[in-house]
Amino acid sequence: MAENKTSKDEQIGFHKGALTTLAKEREEMSRVLSIVEQLMQMHVKALKDLGVDLAKMAKQAKTKKPIEDIIK
């Protein structure tokens, strides 16, 4: 019976460790996503400042054209 208890304790430790690791990974993923979003906003602003009509591009994107064709 003690063997069963140790096995259960090991399993609990394994799962707790996995959750800790995954929580840290999620935090890092969120940080990376935030950086990507900031960079995208910077490029959106630059395009708007250059007179690019992003609303028109968005409508064209709905036609399922490749992005290379849309931004030319």
PDB file of N, CA, C and O in Angstrom:
ATOM      1  N   MET A   1       0.827  -1.188   0.000  1.00  0.00           N
ATOM      2  CA  MET A   1       0.000   0.000   0.000  1.00  0.00           C
ATOM      3  C   MET A   1       0.872   1.254   0.000  1.00  0.00           C
ATOM      4  O   MET A   1       0.511   2.248  -0.630  1.00  0.00           O
ATOM      5  N   ALA A   2       2.004   1.229   0.687  1.00  0.00           N
ATOM      6  CA  ALA A   2       2.911   2.369   0.717  1.00  0.00           C
ATOM      7  C   ALA A   2       3.457   2.651  -0.676  1.00  0.00           C
ATOM      8  O   ALA A   2       3.710   3.805  -1.025  1.00  0.00           O
ATOM      9  N   GLU A   3       3.638   1.607  -1.469  1.00  0.00           N
ATOM     10  CA  GLU A   3       4.136   1.754  -2.839  1.00  0.00           C
ATOM     11  C   GLU A   3       3.141   2.545  -3.686  1.00  0.00           C
ATOM     12  O   GLU A   3       3.528   3.378  -4.505  1.00  0.00           O
ATOM     13  N   ASN A   4       1.865   2.273  -3.475  1.00  0.00           N
ATOM     14  CA  ASN A   4       0.810   2.998  -4.179  1.00  0.00           C
ATOM     15  C   ASN A   4       0.831   4.479  -3.817  1.00  0.00           C
ATOM     16  O   ASN A   4       0.673   5.337  -4.685  1.00  0.00           O
ATOM     17  N   LYS A   5       1.026   4.775  -2.541  1.00  0.00           N
ATOM     18  CA  LYS A   5       1.060   6.153  -2.044  1.00  0.00           C
ATOM     19  C   LYS A   5       2.224   6.907  -2.666  1.00  0.00           C
ATOM     20  O   LYS A   5       2.051   8.046  -3.099  1.00  0.00           O
ATOM     21  N   THR A   6       3.397   6.306  -2.721  1.00  0.00           N
ATOM     22  CA  THR A   6       4.562   6.940  -3.321  1.00  0.00           C
ATOM     23  C   THR A   6       4.311   7.213  -4.798  1.00  0.00           C
ATOM     24  O   THR A   6       4.634   8.289  -5.301  1.00  0.00           O
ATOM     25  N   SER A   7       3.746   6.256  -5.476  1.00  0.00           N
ATOM     26  CA  SER A   7       3.436   6.411  -6.882  1.00  0.00           C
ATOM     27  C   SER A   7       2.473   7.584  -7.089  1.00  0.00           C
ATOM     28  O   SER A   7       2.639   8.380  -8.012  1.00  0.00           O
ATOM     29  N   LYS A   8       1.478   7.676  -6.227  1.00  0.00           N
ATOM     30  CA  LYS A   8       0.510   8.769  -6.328  1.00  0.00           C
ATOM     31  C   LYS A   8       1.210  10.101  -6.043  1.00  0.00           C
ATOM     32  O   LYS A   8       0.979  11.087  -6.743  1.00  0.00           O
ATOM     33  N   ASP A   9       2.061  10.129  -5.019  1.00  0.00           N
ATOM     34  CA  ASP A   9       2.798  11.353  -4.697  1.00  0.00           C
ATOM     35  C   ASP A   9       3.708  11.769  -5.849  1.00  0.00           C
ATOM     36  O   ASP A   9       3.828  12.956  -6.154  1.00  0.00           O
ATOM     37  N   GLU A  10       4.349  10.790  -6.486  1.00  0.00           N
ATOM     38  CA  GLU A  10       5.195  11.091  -7.635  1.00  0.00           C
ATOM     39  C   GLU A  10       4.368  11.662  -8.783  1.00  0.00           C
ATOM     40  O   GLU A  10       4.788  12.604  -9.455  1.00  0.00           O
ATOM     41  N   GLN A  11       3.211  11.091  -8.996  1.00  0.00           N
ATOM     42  CA  GLN A  11       2.337  11.585 -10.061  1.00  0.00           C
ATOM     43  C   GLN A  11       1.881  13.014  -9.778  1.00  0.00           C
ATOM     44  O   GLN A  11       1.845  13.858 -10.673  1.00  0.00           O
ATOM     45  N   ILE A  12       1.536  13.266  -8.524  1.00  0.00           N
ATOM     46  CA  ILE A  12       1.113  14.615  -8.141  1.00  0.00           C
ATOM     47  C   ILE A  12       2.259  15.603  -8.371  1.00  0.00           C
ATOM     48  O   ILE A  12       2.052  16.688  -8.914  1.00  0.00           O
ATOM     49  N   GLY A  13       3.450  15.225  -7.959  1.00  0.00           N
ATOM     50  CA  GLY A  13       4.617  16.090  -8.163  1.00  0.00           C
ATOM     51  C   GLY A  13       4.879  16.352  -9.633  1.00  0.00           C
ATOM     52  O   GLY A  13       5.185  17.477 -10.030  1.00  0.00           O
ATOM     53  N   PHE A  14       4.756  15.309 -10.435  1.00  0.00           N
ATOM     54  CA  PHE A  14       4.957  15.450 -11.875  1.00  0.00           C
ATOM     55  C   PHE A  14       3.974  16.454 -12.463  1.00  0.00           C
ATOM     56  O   PHE A  14       4.368  17.347 -13.214  1.00  0.00           O
ATOM     57  N   HIS A  15       2.698  16.309 -12.125  1.00  0.00           N
ATOM     58  CA  HIS A  15       1.667  17.185 -12.678  1.00  0.00           C
ATOM     59  C   HIS A  15       1.825  18.620 -12.185  1.00  0.00           C
ATOM     60  O   HIS A  15       1.622  19.564 -12.949  1.00  0.00           O
ATOM     61  N   LYS A  16       2.184  18.791 -10.917  1.00  0.00           N
ATOM     62  CA  LYS A  16       2.413  20.139 -10.391  1.00  0.00           C
ATOM     63  C   LYS A  16       3.591  20.792 -11.111  1.00  0.00           C
ATOM     64  O   LYS A  16       3.533  21.968 -11.472  1.00  0.00           O
ATOM     65  N   GLY A  17       4.644  20.033 -11.314  1.00  0.00           N
ATOM     66  CA  GLY A  17       5.812  20.557 -12.030  1.00  0.00           C
ATOM     67  C   GLY A  17       5.474  20.937 -13.463  1.00  0.00           C
ATOM     68  O   GLY A  17       5.922  21.965 -13.971  1.00  0.00           O
ATOM     69  N   ALA A  18       4.681  20.094 -14.104  1.00  0.00           N
ATOM     70  CA  ALA A  18       4.259  20.383 -15.476  1.00  0.00           C
ATOM     71  C   ALA A  18       3.441  21.662 -15.525  1.00  0.00           C
ATOM     72  O   ALA A  18       3.634  22.489 -16.416  1.00  0.00           O
ATOM     73  N   LEU A  19       2.532  21.831 -14.580  1.00  0.00           N
ATOM     74  CA  LEU A  19       1.710  23.045 -14.553  1.00  0.00           C
ATOM     75  C   LEU A  19       2.557  24.291 -14.315  1.00  0.00           C
ATOM     76  O   LEU A  19       2.315  25.333 -14.925  1.00  0.00           O
ATOM     77  N   THR A  20       3.536  24.190 -13.442  1.00  0.00           N
ATOM     78  CA  THR A  20       4.426  25.321 -13.186  1.00  0.00           C
ATOM     79  C   THR A  20       5.176  25.706 -14.449  1.00  0.00           C
ATOM     80  O   THR A  20       5.266  26.885 -14.790  1.00  0.00           O
ATOM     81  N   THR A  21       5.710  24.718 -15.136  1.00  0.00           N
ATOM     82  CA  THR A  21       6.442  24.962 -16.374  1.00  0.00           C
ATOM     83  C   THR A  21       5.530  25.561 -17.437  1.00  0.00           C
ATOM     84  O   THR A  21       5.906  26.523 -18.105  1.00  0.00           O
ATOM     85  N   LEU A  22       4.349  25.006 -17.595  1.00  0.00           N
ATOM     86  CA  LEU A  22       3.409  25.506 -18.597  1.00  0.00           C
ATOM     87  C   LEU A  22       2.936  26.921 -18.283  1.00  0.00           C
ATOM     88  O   LEU A  22       2.727  27.719 -19.197  1.00  0.00           O
ATOM     89  N   ALA A  23       2.765  27.235 -17.012  1.00  0.00           N
ATOM     90  CA  ALA A  23       2.360  28.591 -16.633  1.00  0.00           C
ATOM     91  C   ALA A  23       3.444  29.592 -17.022  1.00  0.00           C
ATOM     92  O   ALA A  23       3.144  30.681 -17.509  1.00  0.00           O
ATOM     93  N   LYS A  24       4.698  29.221 -16.806  1.00  0.00           N
ATOM     94  CA  LYS A  24       5.806  30.096 -17.210  1.00  0.00           C
ATOM     95  C   LYS A  24       5.866  30.234 -18.721  1.00  0.00           C
ATOM     96  O   LYS A  24       6.127  31.325 -19.229  1.00  0.00           O
ATOM     97  N   GLU A  25       5.630  29.156 -19.444  1.00  0.00           N
ATOM     98  CA  GLU A  25       5.601  29.201 -20.909  1.00  0.00           C
ATOM     99  C   GLU A  25       4.473  30.109 -21.395  1.00  0.00           C
ATOM    100  O   GLU A  25       4.648  30.875 -22.343  1.00  0.00           O
ATOM    101  N   ARG A  26       3.325  30.018 -20.744  1.00  0.00           N
ATOM    102  CA  ARG A  26       2.191  30.863 -21.121  1.00  0.00           C
ATOM    103  C   ARG A  26       2.522  32.333 -20.901  1.00  0.00           C
ATOM    104  O   ARG A  26       2.190  33.169 -21.741  1.00  0.00           O
ATOM    105  N   GLU A  27       3.170  32.660 -19.789  1.00  0.00           N
ATOM    106  CA  GLU A  27       3.578  34.037 -19.518  1.00  0.00           C
ATOM    107  C   GLU A  27       4.520  34.543 -20.602  1.00  0.00           C
ATOM    108  O   GLU A  27       4.375  35.667 -21.083  1.00  0.00           O
ATOM    109  N   GLU A  28       5.477  33.718 -20.983  1.00  0.00           N
ATOM    110  CA  GLU A  28       6.436  34.101 -22.023  1.00  0.00           C
ATOM    111  C   GLU A  28       5.734  34.273 -23.364  1.00  0.00           C
ATOM    112  O   GLU A  28       6.026  35.212 -24.104  1.00  0.00           O
ATOM    113  N   MET A  29       4.816  33.376 -23.677  1.00  0.00           N
ATOM    114  CA  MET A  29       4.060  33.479 -24.929  1.00  0.00           C
ATOM    115  C   MET A  29       3.271  34.789 -24.953  1.00  0.00           C
ATOM    116  O   MET A  29       3.217  35.467 -25.979  1.00  0.00           O
ATOM    117  N   SER A  30       2.673  35.133 -23.842  1.00  0.00           N
ATOM    118  CA  SER A  30       1.913  36.379 -23.740  1.00  0.00           C
ATOM    119  C   SER A  30       2.824  37.579 -23.949  1.00  0.00           C
ATOM    120  O   SER A  30       2.440  38.546 -24.606  1.00  0.00           O
ATOM    121  N   ARG A  31       4.021  37.521 -23.395  1.00  0.00           N
ATOM    122  CA  ARG A  31       4.985  38.610 -23.559  1.00  0.00           C
ATOM    123  C   ARG A  31       5.386  38.754 -25.028  1.00  0.00           C
ATOM    124  O   ARG A  31       5.456  39.867 -25.549  1.00  0.00           O
ATOM    125  N   VAL A  32       5.645  37.643 -25.684  1.00  0.00           N
ATOM    126  CA  VAL A  32       6.026  37.669 -27.101  1.00  0.00           C
ATOM    127  C   VAL A  32       4.868  38.204 -27.935  1.00  0.00           C
ATOM    128  O   VAL A  32       5.080  39.010 -28.841  1.00  0.00           O
ATOM    129  N   LEU A  33       3.653  37.766 -27.641  1.00  0.00           N
ATOM    130  CA  LEU A  33       2.479  38.243 -28.369  1.00  0.00           C
ATOM    131  C   LEU A  33       2.320  39.756 -28.215  1.00  0.00           C
ATOM    132  O   LEU A  33       1.967  40.446 -29.172  1.00  0.00           O
ATOM    133  N   SER A  34       2.575  40.264 -27.031  1.00  0.00           N
ATOM    134  CA  SER A  34       2.488  41.700 -26.782  1.00  0.00           C
ATOM    135  C   SER A  34       3.512  42.464 -27.628  1.00  0.00           C
ATOM    136  O   SER A  34       3.200  43.517 -28.183  1.00  0.00           O
ATOM    137  N   ILE A  35       4.710  41.939 -27.721  1.00  0.00           N
ATOM    138  CA  ILE A  35       5.751  42.577 -28.530  1.00  0.00           C
ATOM    139  C   ILE A  35       5.354  42.566 -30.001  1.00  0.00           C
ATOM    140  O   ILE A  35       5.505  43.574 -30.692  1.00  0.00           O
ATOM    141  N   VAL A  36       4.849  41.435 -30.484  1.00  0.00           N
ATOM    142  CA  VAL A  36       4.415  41.325 -31.881  1.00  0.00           C
ATOM    143  C   VAL A  36       3.297  42.331 -32.155  1.00  0.00           C
ATOM    144  O   VAL A  36       3.302  42.998 -33.190  1.00  0.00           O
ATOM    145  N   GLU A  37       2.350  42.442 -31.243  1.00  0.00           N
ATOM    146  CA  GLU A  37       1.240  43.386 -31.411  1.00  0.00           C
ATOM    147  C   GLU A  37       1.757  44.821 -31.487  1.00  0.00           C
ATOM    148  O   GLU A  37       1.292  45.601 -32.319  1.00  0.00           O
ATOM    149  N   GLN A  38       2.712  45.176 -30.631  1.00  0.00           N
ATOM    150  CA  GLN A  38       3.286  46.520 -30.664  1.00  0.00           C
ATOM    151  C   GLN A  38       3.982  46.784 -31.994  1.00  0.00           C
ATOM    152  O   GLN A  38       3.850  47.870 -32.557  1.00  0.00           O
ATOM    153  N   LEU A  39       4.713  45.810 -32.493  1.00  0.00           N
ATOM    154  CA  LEU A  39       5.398  45.973 -33.777  1.00  0.00           C
ATOM    155  C   LEU A  39       4.397  46.116 -34.921  1.00  0.00           C
ATOM    156  O   LEU A  39       4.593  46.925 -35.827  1.00  0.00           O
ATOM    157  N   MET A  40       3.325  45.325 -34.873  1.00  0.00           N
ATOM    158  CA  MET A  40       2.303  45.431 -35.911  1.00  0.00           C
ATOM    159  C   MET A  40       1.654  46.810 -35.891  1.00  0.00           C
ATOM    160  O   MET A  40       1.434  47.404 -36.947  1.00  0.00           O
ATOM    161  N   GLN A  41       1.347  47.323 -34.708  1.00  0.00           N
ATOM    162  CA  GLN A  41       0.748  48.649 -34.596  1.00  0.00           C
ATOM    163  C   GLN A  41       1.691  49.724 -35.123  1.00  0.00           C
ATOM    164  O   GLN A  41       1.249  50.687 -35.749  1.00  0.00           O
ATOM    165  N   MET A  42       2.967  49.566 -34.877  1.00  0.00           N
ATOM    166  CA  MET A  42       3.960  50.509 -35.391  1.00  0.00           C
ATOM    167  C   MET A  42       3.924  50.524 -36.921  1.00  0.00           C
ATOM    168  O   MET A  42       3.959  51.590 -37.535  1.00  0.00           O
ATOM    169  N   HIS A  43       3.855  49.345 -37.530  1.00  0.00           N
ATOM    170  CA  HIS A  43       3.820  49.260 -38.992  1.00  0.00           C
ATOM    171  C   HIS A  43       2.499  49.788 -39.551  1.00  0.00           C
ATOM    172  O   HIS A  43       2.484  50.425 -40.604  1.00  0.00           O
ATOM    173  N   VAL A  44       1.391  49.530 -38.854  1.00  0.00           N
ATOM    174  CA  VAL A  44       0.094  50.063 -39.276  1.00  0.00           C
ATOM    175  C   VAL A  44       0.148  51.592 -39.286  1.00  0.00           C
ATOM    176  O   VAL A  44      -0.291  52.229 -40.243  1.00  0.00           O
ATOM    177  N   LYS A  45       0.683  52.165 -38.224  1.00  0.00           N
ATOM    178  CA  LYS A  45       0.787  53.629 -38.143  1.00  0.00           C
ATOM    179  C   LYS A  45       1.662  54.170 -39.261  1.00  0.00           C
ATOM    180  O   LYS A  45       1.318  55.171 -39.888  1.00  0.00           O
ATOM    181  N   ALA A  46       2.787  53.519 -39.517  1.00  0.00           N
ATOM    182  CA  ALA A  46       3.688  53.971 -40.574  1.00  0.00           C
ATOM    183  C   ALA A  46       2.997  53.909 -41.934  1.00  0.00           C
ATOM    184  O   ALA A  46       3.143  54.825 -42.743  1.00  0.00           O
ATOM    185  N   LEU A  47       2.254  52.847 -42.188  1.00  0.00           N
ATOM    186  CA  LEU A  47       1.532  52.730 -43.456  1.00  0.00           C
ATOM    187  C   LEU A  47       0.465  53.812 -43.585  1.00  0.00           C
ATOM    188  O   LEU A  47       0.298  54.400 -44.653  1.00  0.00           O
ATOM    189  N   LYS A  48      -0.251  54.073 -42.506  1.00  0.00           N
ATOM    190  CA  LYS A  48      -1.262  55.131 -42.536  1.00  0.00           C
ATOM    191  C   LYS A  48      -0.608  56.479 -42.799  1.00  0.00           C
ATOM    192  O   LYS A  48      -1.114  57.281 -43.583  1.00  0.00           O
ATOM    193  N   ASP A  49       0.522  56.726 -42.137  1.00  0.00           N
ATOM    194  CA  ASP A  49       1.252  57.982 -42.341  1.00  0.00           C
ATOM    195  C   ASP A  49       1.720  58.128 -43.785  1.00  0.00           C
ATOM    196  O   ASP A  49       1.857  59.244 -44.285  1.00  0.00           O
ATOM    197  N   LEU A  50       1.965  57.007 -44.451  1.00  0.00           N
ATOM    198  CA  LEU A  50       2.390  57.016 -45.854  1.00  0.00           C
ATOM    199  C   LEU A  50       1.206  57.044 -46.823  1.00  0.00           C
ATOM    200  O   LEU A  50       1.391  57.029 -48.040  1.00  0.00           O
ATOM    201  N   GLY A  51      -0.004  57.086 -46.275  1.00  0.00           N
ATOM    202  CA  GLY A  51      -1.191  57.207 -47.108  1.00  0.00           C
ATOM    203  C   GLY A  51      -1.765  55.897 -47.608  1.00  0.00           C
ATOM    204  O   GLY A  51      -2.592  55.898 -48.520  1.00  0.00           O
ATOM    205  N   VAL A  52      -1.353  54.792 -47.041  1.00  0.00           N
ATOM    206  CA  VAL A  52      -1.886  53.491 -47.459  1.00  0.00           C
ATOM    207  C   VAL A  52      -3.263  53.304 -46.834  1.00  0.00           C
ATOM    208  O   VAL A  52      -3.443  53.499 -45.633  1.00  0.00           O
ATOM    209  N   ASP A  53      -4.234  52.922 -47.665  1.00  0.00           N
ATOM    210  CA  ASP A  53      -5.604  52.693 -47.205  1.00  0.00           C
ATOM    211  C   ASP A  53      -5.733  51.259 -46.692  1.00  0.00           C
ATOM    212  O   ASP A  53      -5.952  50.325 -47.463  1.00  0.00           O
ATOM    213  N   LEU A  54      -5.593  51.107 -45.395  1.00  0.00           N
ATOM    214  CA  LEU A  54      -5.639  49.773 -44.797  1.00  0.00           C
ATOM    215  C   LEU A  54      -7.040  49.168 -44.838  1.00  0.00           C
ATOM    216  O   LEU A  54      -7.180  47.948 -44.917  1.00  0.00           O
ATOM    217  N   ALA A  55      -8.066  49.994 -44.785  1.00  0.00           N
ATOM    218  CA  ALA A  55      -9.437  49.478 -44.873  1.00  0.00           C
ATOM    219  C   ALA A  55      -9.656  48.842 -46.238  1.00  0.00           C
ATOM    220  O   ALA A  55     -10.283  47.788 -46.342  1.00  0.00           O
ATOM    221  N   LYS A  56      -9.143  49.476 -47.277  1.00  0.00           N
ATOM    222  CA  LYS A  56      -9.266  48.923 -48.626  1.00  0.00           C
ATOM    223  C   LYS A  56      -8.505  47.600 -48.727  1.00  0.00           C
ATOM    224  O   LYS A  56      -8.988  46.638 -49.325  1.00  0.00           O
ATOM    225  N   MET A  57      -7.317  47.566 -48.138  1.00  0.00           N
ATOM    226  CA  MET A  57      -6.523  46.329 -48.143  1.00  0.00           C
ATOM    227  C   MET A  57      -7.252  45.214 -47.413  1.00  0.00           C
ATOM    228  O   MET A  57      -7.208  44.059 -47.837  1.00  0.00           O
ATOM    229  N   ALA A  58      -7.926  45.553 -46.315  1.00  0.00           N
ATOM    230  CA  ALA A  58      -8.661  44.544 -45.540  1.00  0.00           C
ATOM    231  C   ALA A  58      -9.807  43.969 -46.368  1.00  0.00           C
ATOM    232  O   ALA A  58     -10.067  42.766 -46.331  1.00  0.00           O
ATOM    233  N   LYS A  59     -10.484  44.833 -47.111  1.00  0.00           N
ATOM    234  CA  LYS A  59     -11.571  44.350 -47.968  1.00  0.00           C
ATOM    235  C   LYS A  59     -11.029  43.425 -49.052  1.00  0.00           C
ATOM    236  O   LYS A  59     -11.639  42.404 -49.367  1.00  0.00           O
ATOM    237  N   GLN A  60      -9.878  43.788 -49.621  1.00  0.00           N
ATOM    238  CA  GLN A  60      -9.263  42.947 -50.649  1.00  0.00           C
ATOM    239  C   GLN A  60      -8.824  41.610 -50.059  1.00  0.00           C
ATOM    240  O   GLN A  60      -8.896  40.578 -50.727  1.00  0.00           O
ATOM    241  N   ALA A  61      -8.378  41.629 -48.832  1.00  0.00           N
ATOM    242  CA  ALA A  61      -7.915  40.401 -48.181  1.00  0.00           C
ATOM    243  C   ALA A  61      -9.057  39.402 -48.022  1.00  0.00           C
ATOM    244  O   ALA A  61      -8.830  38.192 -48.011  1.00  0.00           O
ATOM    245  N   LYS A  62     -10.260  39.899 -47.902  1.00  0.00           N
ATOM    246  CA  LYS A  62     -11.420  39.013 -47.761  1.00  0.00           C
ATOM    247  C   LYS A  62     -11.698  38.244 -49.041  1.00  0.00           C
ATOM    248  O   LYS A  62     -12.456  37.274 -49.034  1.00  0.00           O
ATOM    249  N   THR A  63     -11.093  38.668 -50.134  1.00  0.00           N
ATOM    250  CA  THR A  63     -11.285  37.959 -51.401  1.00  0.00           C
ATOM    251  C   THR A  63     -10.348  36.765 -51.506  1.00  0.00           C
ATOM    252  O   THR A  63     -10.346  36.066 -52.519  1.00  0.00           O
ATOM    253  N   LYS A  64      -9.552  36.526 -50.471  1.00  0.00           N
ATOM    254  CA  LYS A  64      -8.656  35.372 -50.378  1.00  0.00           C
ATOM    255  C   LYS A  64      -7.478  35.438 -51.359  1.00  0.00           C
ATOM    256  O   LYS A  64      -6.923  34.408 -51.742  1.00  0.00           O
ATOM    257  N   LYS A  65      -7.104  36.660 -51.763  1.00  0.00           N
ATOM    258  CA  LYS A  65      -5.925  36.807 -52.606  1.00  0.00           C
ATOM    259  C   LYS A  65      -4.683  36.624 -51.745  1.00  0.00           C
ATOM    260  O   LYS A  65      -4.715  36.907 -50.547  1.00  0.00           O
ATOM    261  N   PRO A  66      -3.596  36.156 -52.336  1.00  0.00           N
ATOM    262  CA  PRO A  66      -2.341  36.072 -51.581  1.00  0.00           C
ATOM    263  C   PRO A  66      -1.902  37.469 -51.135  1.00  0.00           C
ATOM    264  O   PRO A  66      -2.102  38.442 -51.862  1.00  0.00           O
ATOM    265  N   ILE A  67      -1.323  37.571 -49.980  1.00  0.00           N
ATOM    266  CA  ILE A  67      -0.925  38.868 -49.421  1.00  0.00           C
ATOM    267  C   ILE A  67       0.041  39.598 -50.372  1.00  0.00           C
ATOM    268  O   ILE A  67       0.030  40.827 -50.439  1.00  0.00           O
ATOM    269  N   GLU A  68       0.854  38.861 -51.089  1.00  0.00           N
ATOM    270  CA  GLU A  68       1.797  39.492 -52.017  1.00  0.00           C
ATOM    271  C   GLU A  68       1.063  40.281 -53.093  1.00  0.00           C
ATOM    272  O   GLU A  68       1.527  41.338 -53.521  1.00  0.00           O
ATOM    273  N   ASP A  69      -0.082  39.766 -53.529  1.00  0.00           N
ATOM    274  CA  ASP A  69      -0.865  40.457 -54.553  1.00  0.00           C
ATOM    275  C   ASP A  69      -1.577  41.675 -53.990  1.00  0.00           C
ATOM    276  O   ASP A  69      -1.784  42.659 -54.700  1.00  0.00           O
ATOM    277  N   ILE A  70      -1.943  41.616 -52.747  1.00  0.00           N
ATOM    278  CA  ILE A  70      -2.696  42.691 -52.129  1.00  0.00           C
ATOM    279  C   ILE A  70      -1.825  43.921 -51.878  1.00  0.00           C
ATOM    280  O   ILE A  70      -2.273  45.050 -52.081  1.00  0.00           O
ATOM    281  N   ILE A  71      -0.585  43.709 -51.439  1.00  0.00           N
ATOM    282  CA  ILE A  71       0.252  44.849 -51.044  1.00  0.00           C
ATOM    283  C   ILE A  71       1.039  45.449 -52.184  1.00  0.00           C
ATOM    284  O   ILE A  71       1.760  46.424 -51.975  1.00  0.00           O
ATOM    285  N   LYS A  72       0.928  44.899 -53.394  1.00  0.00           N
ATOM    286  CA  LYS A  72       1.653  45.464 -54.543  1.00  0.00           C
ATOM    287  C   LYS A  72       0.989  46.715 -55.033  1.00  0.00           C
ATOM    288  O   LYS A  72       1.457  47.328 -55.992  1.00  0.00           O
TER     289      LYS A  72
END
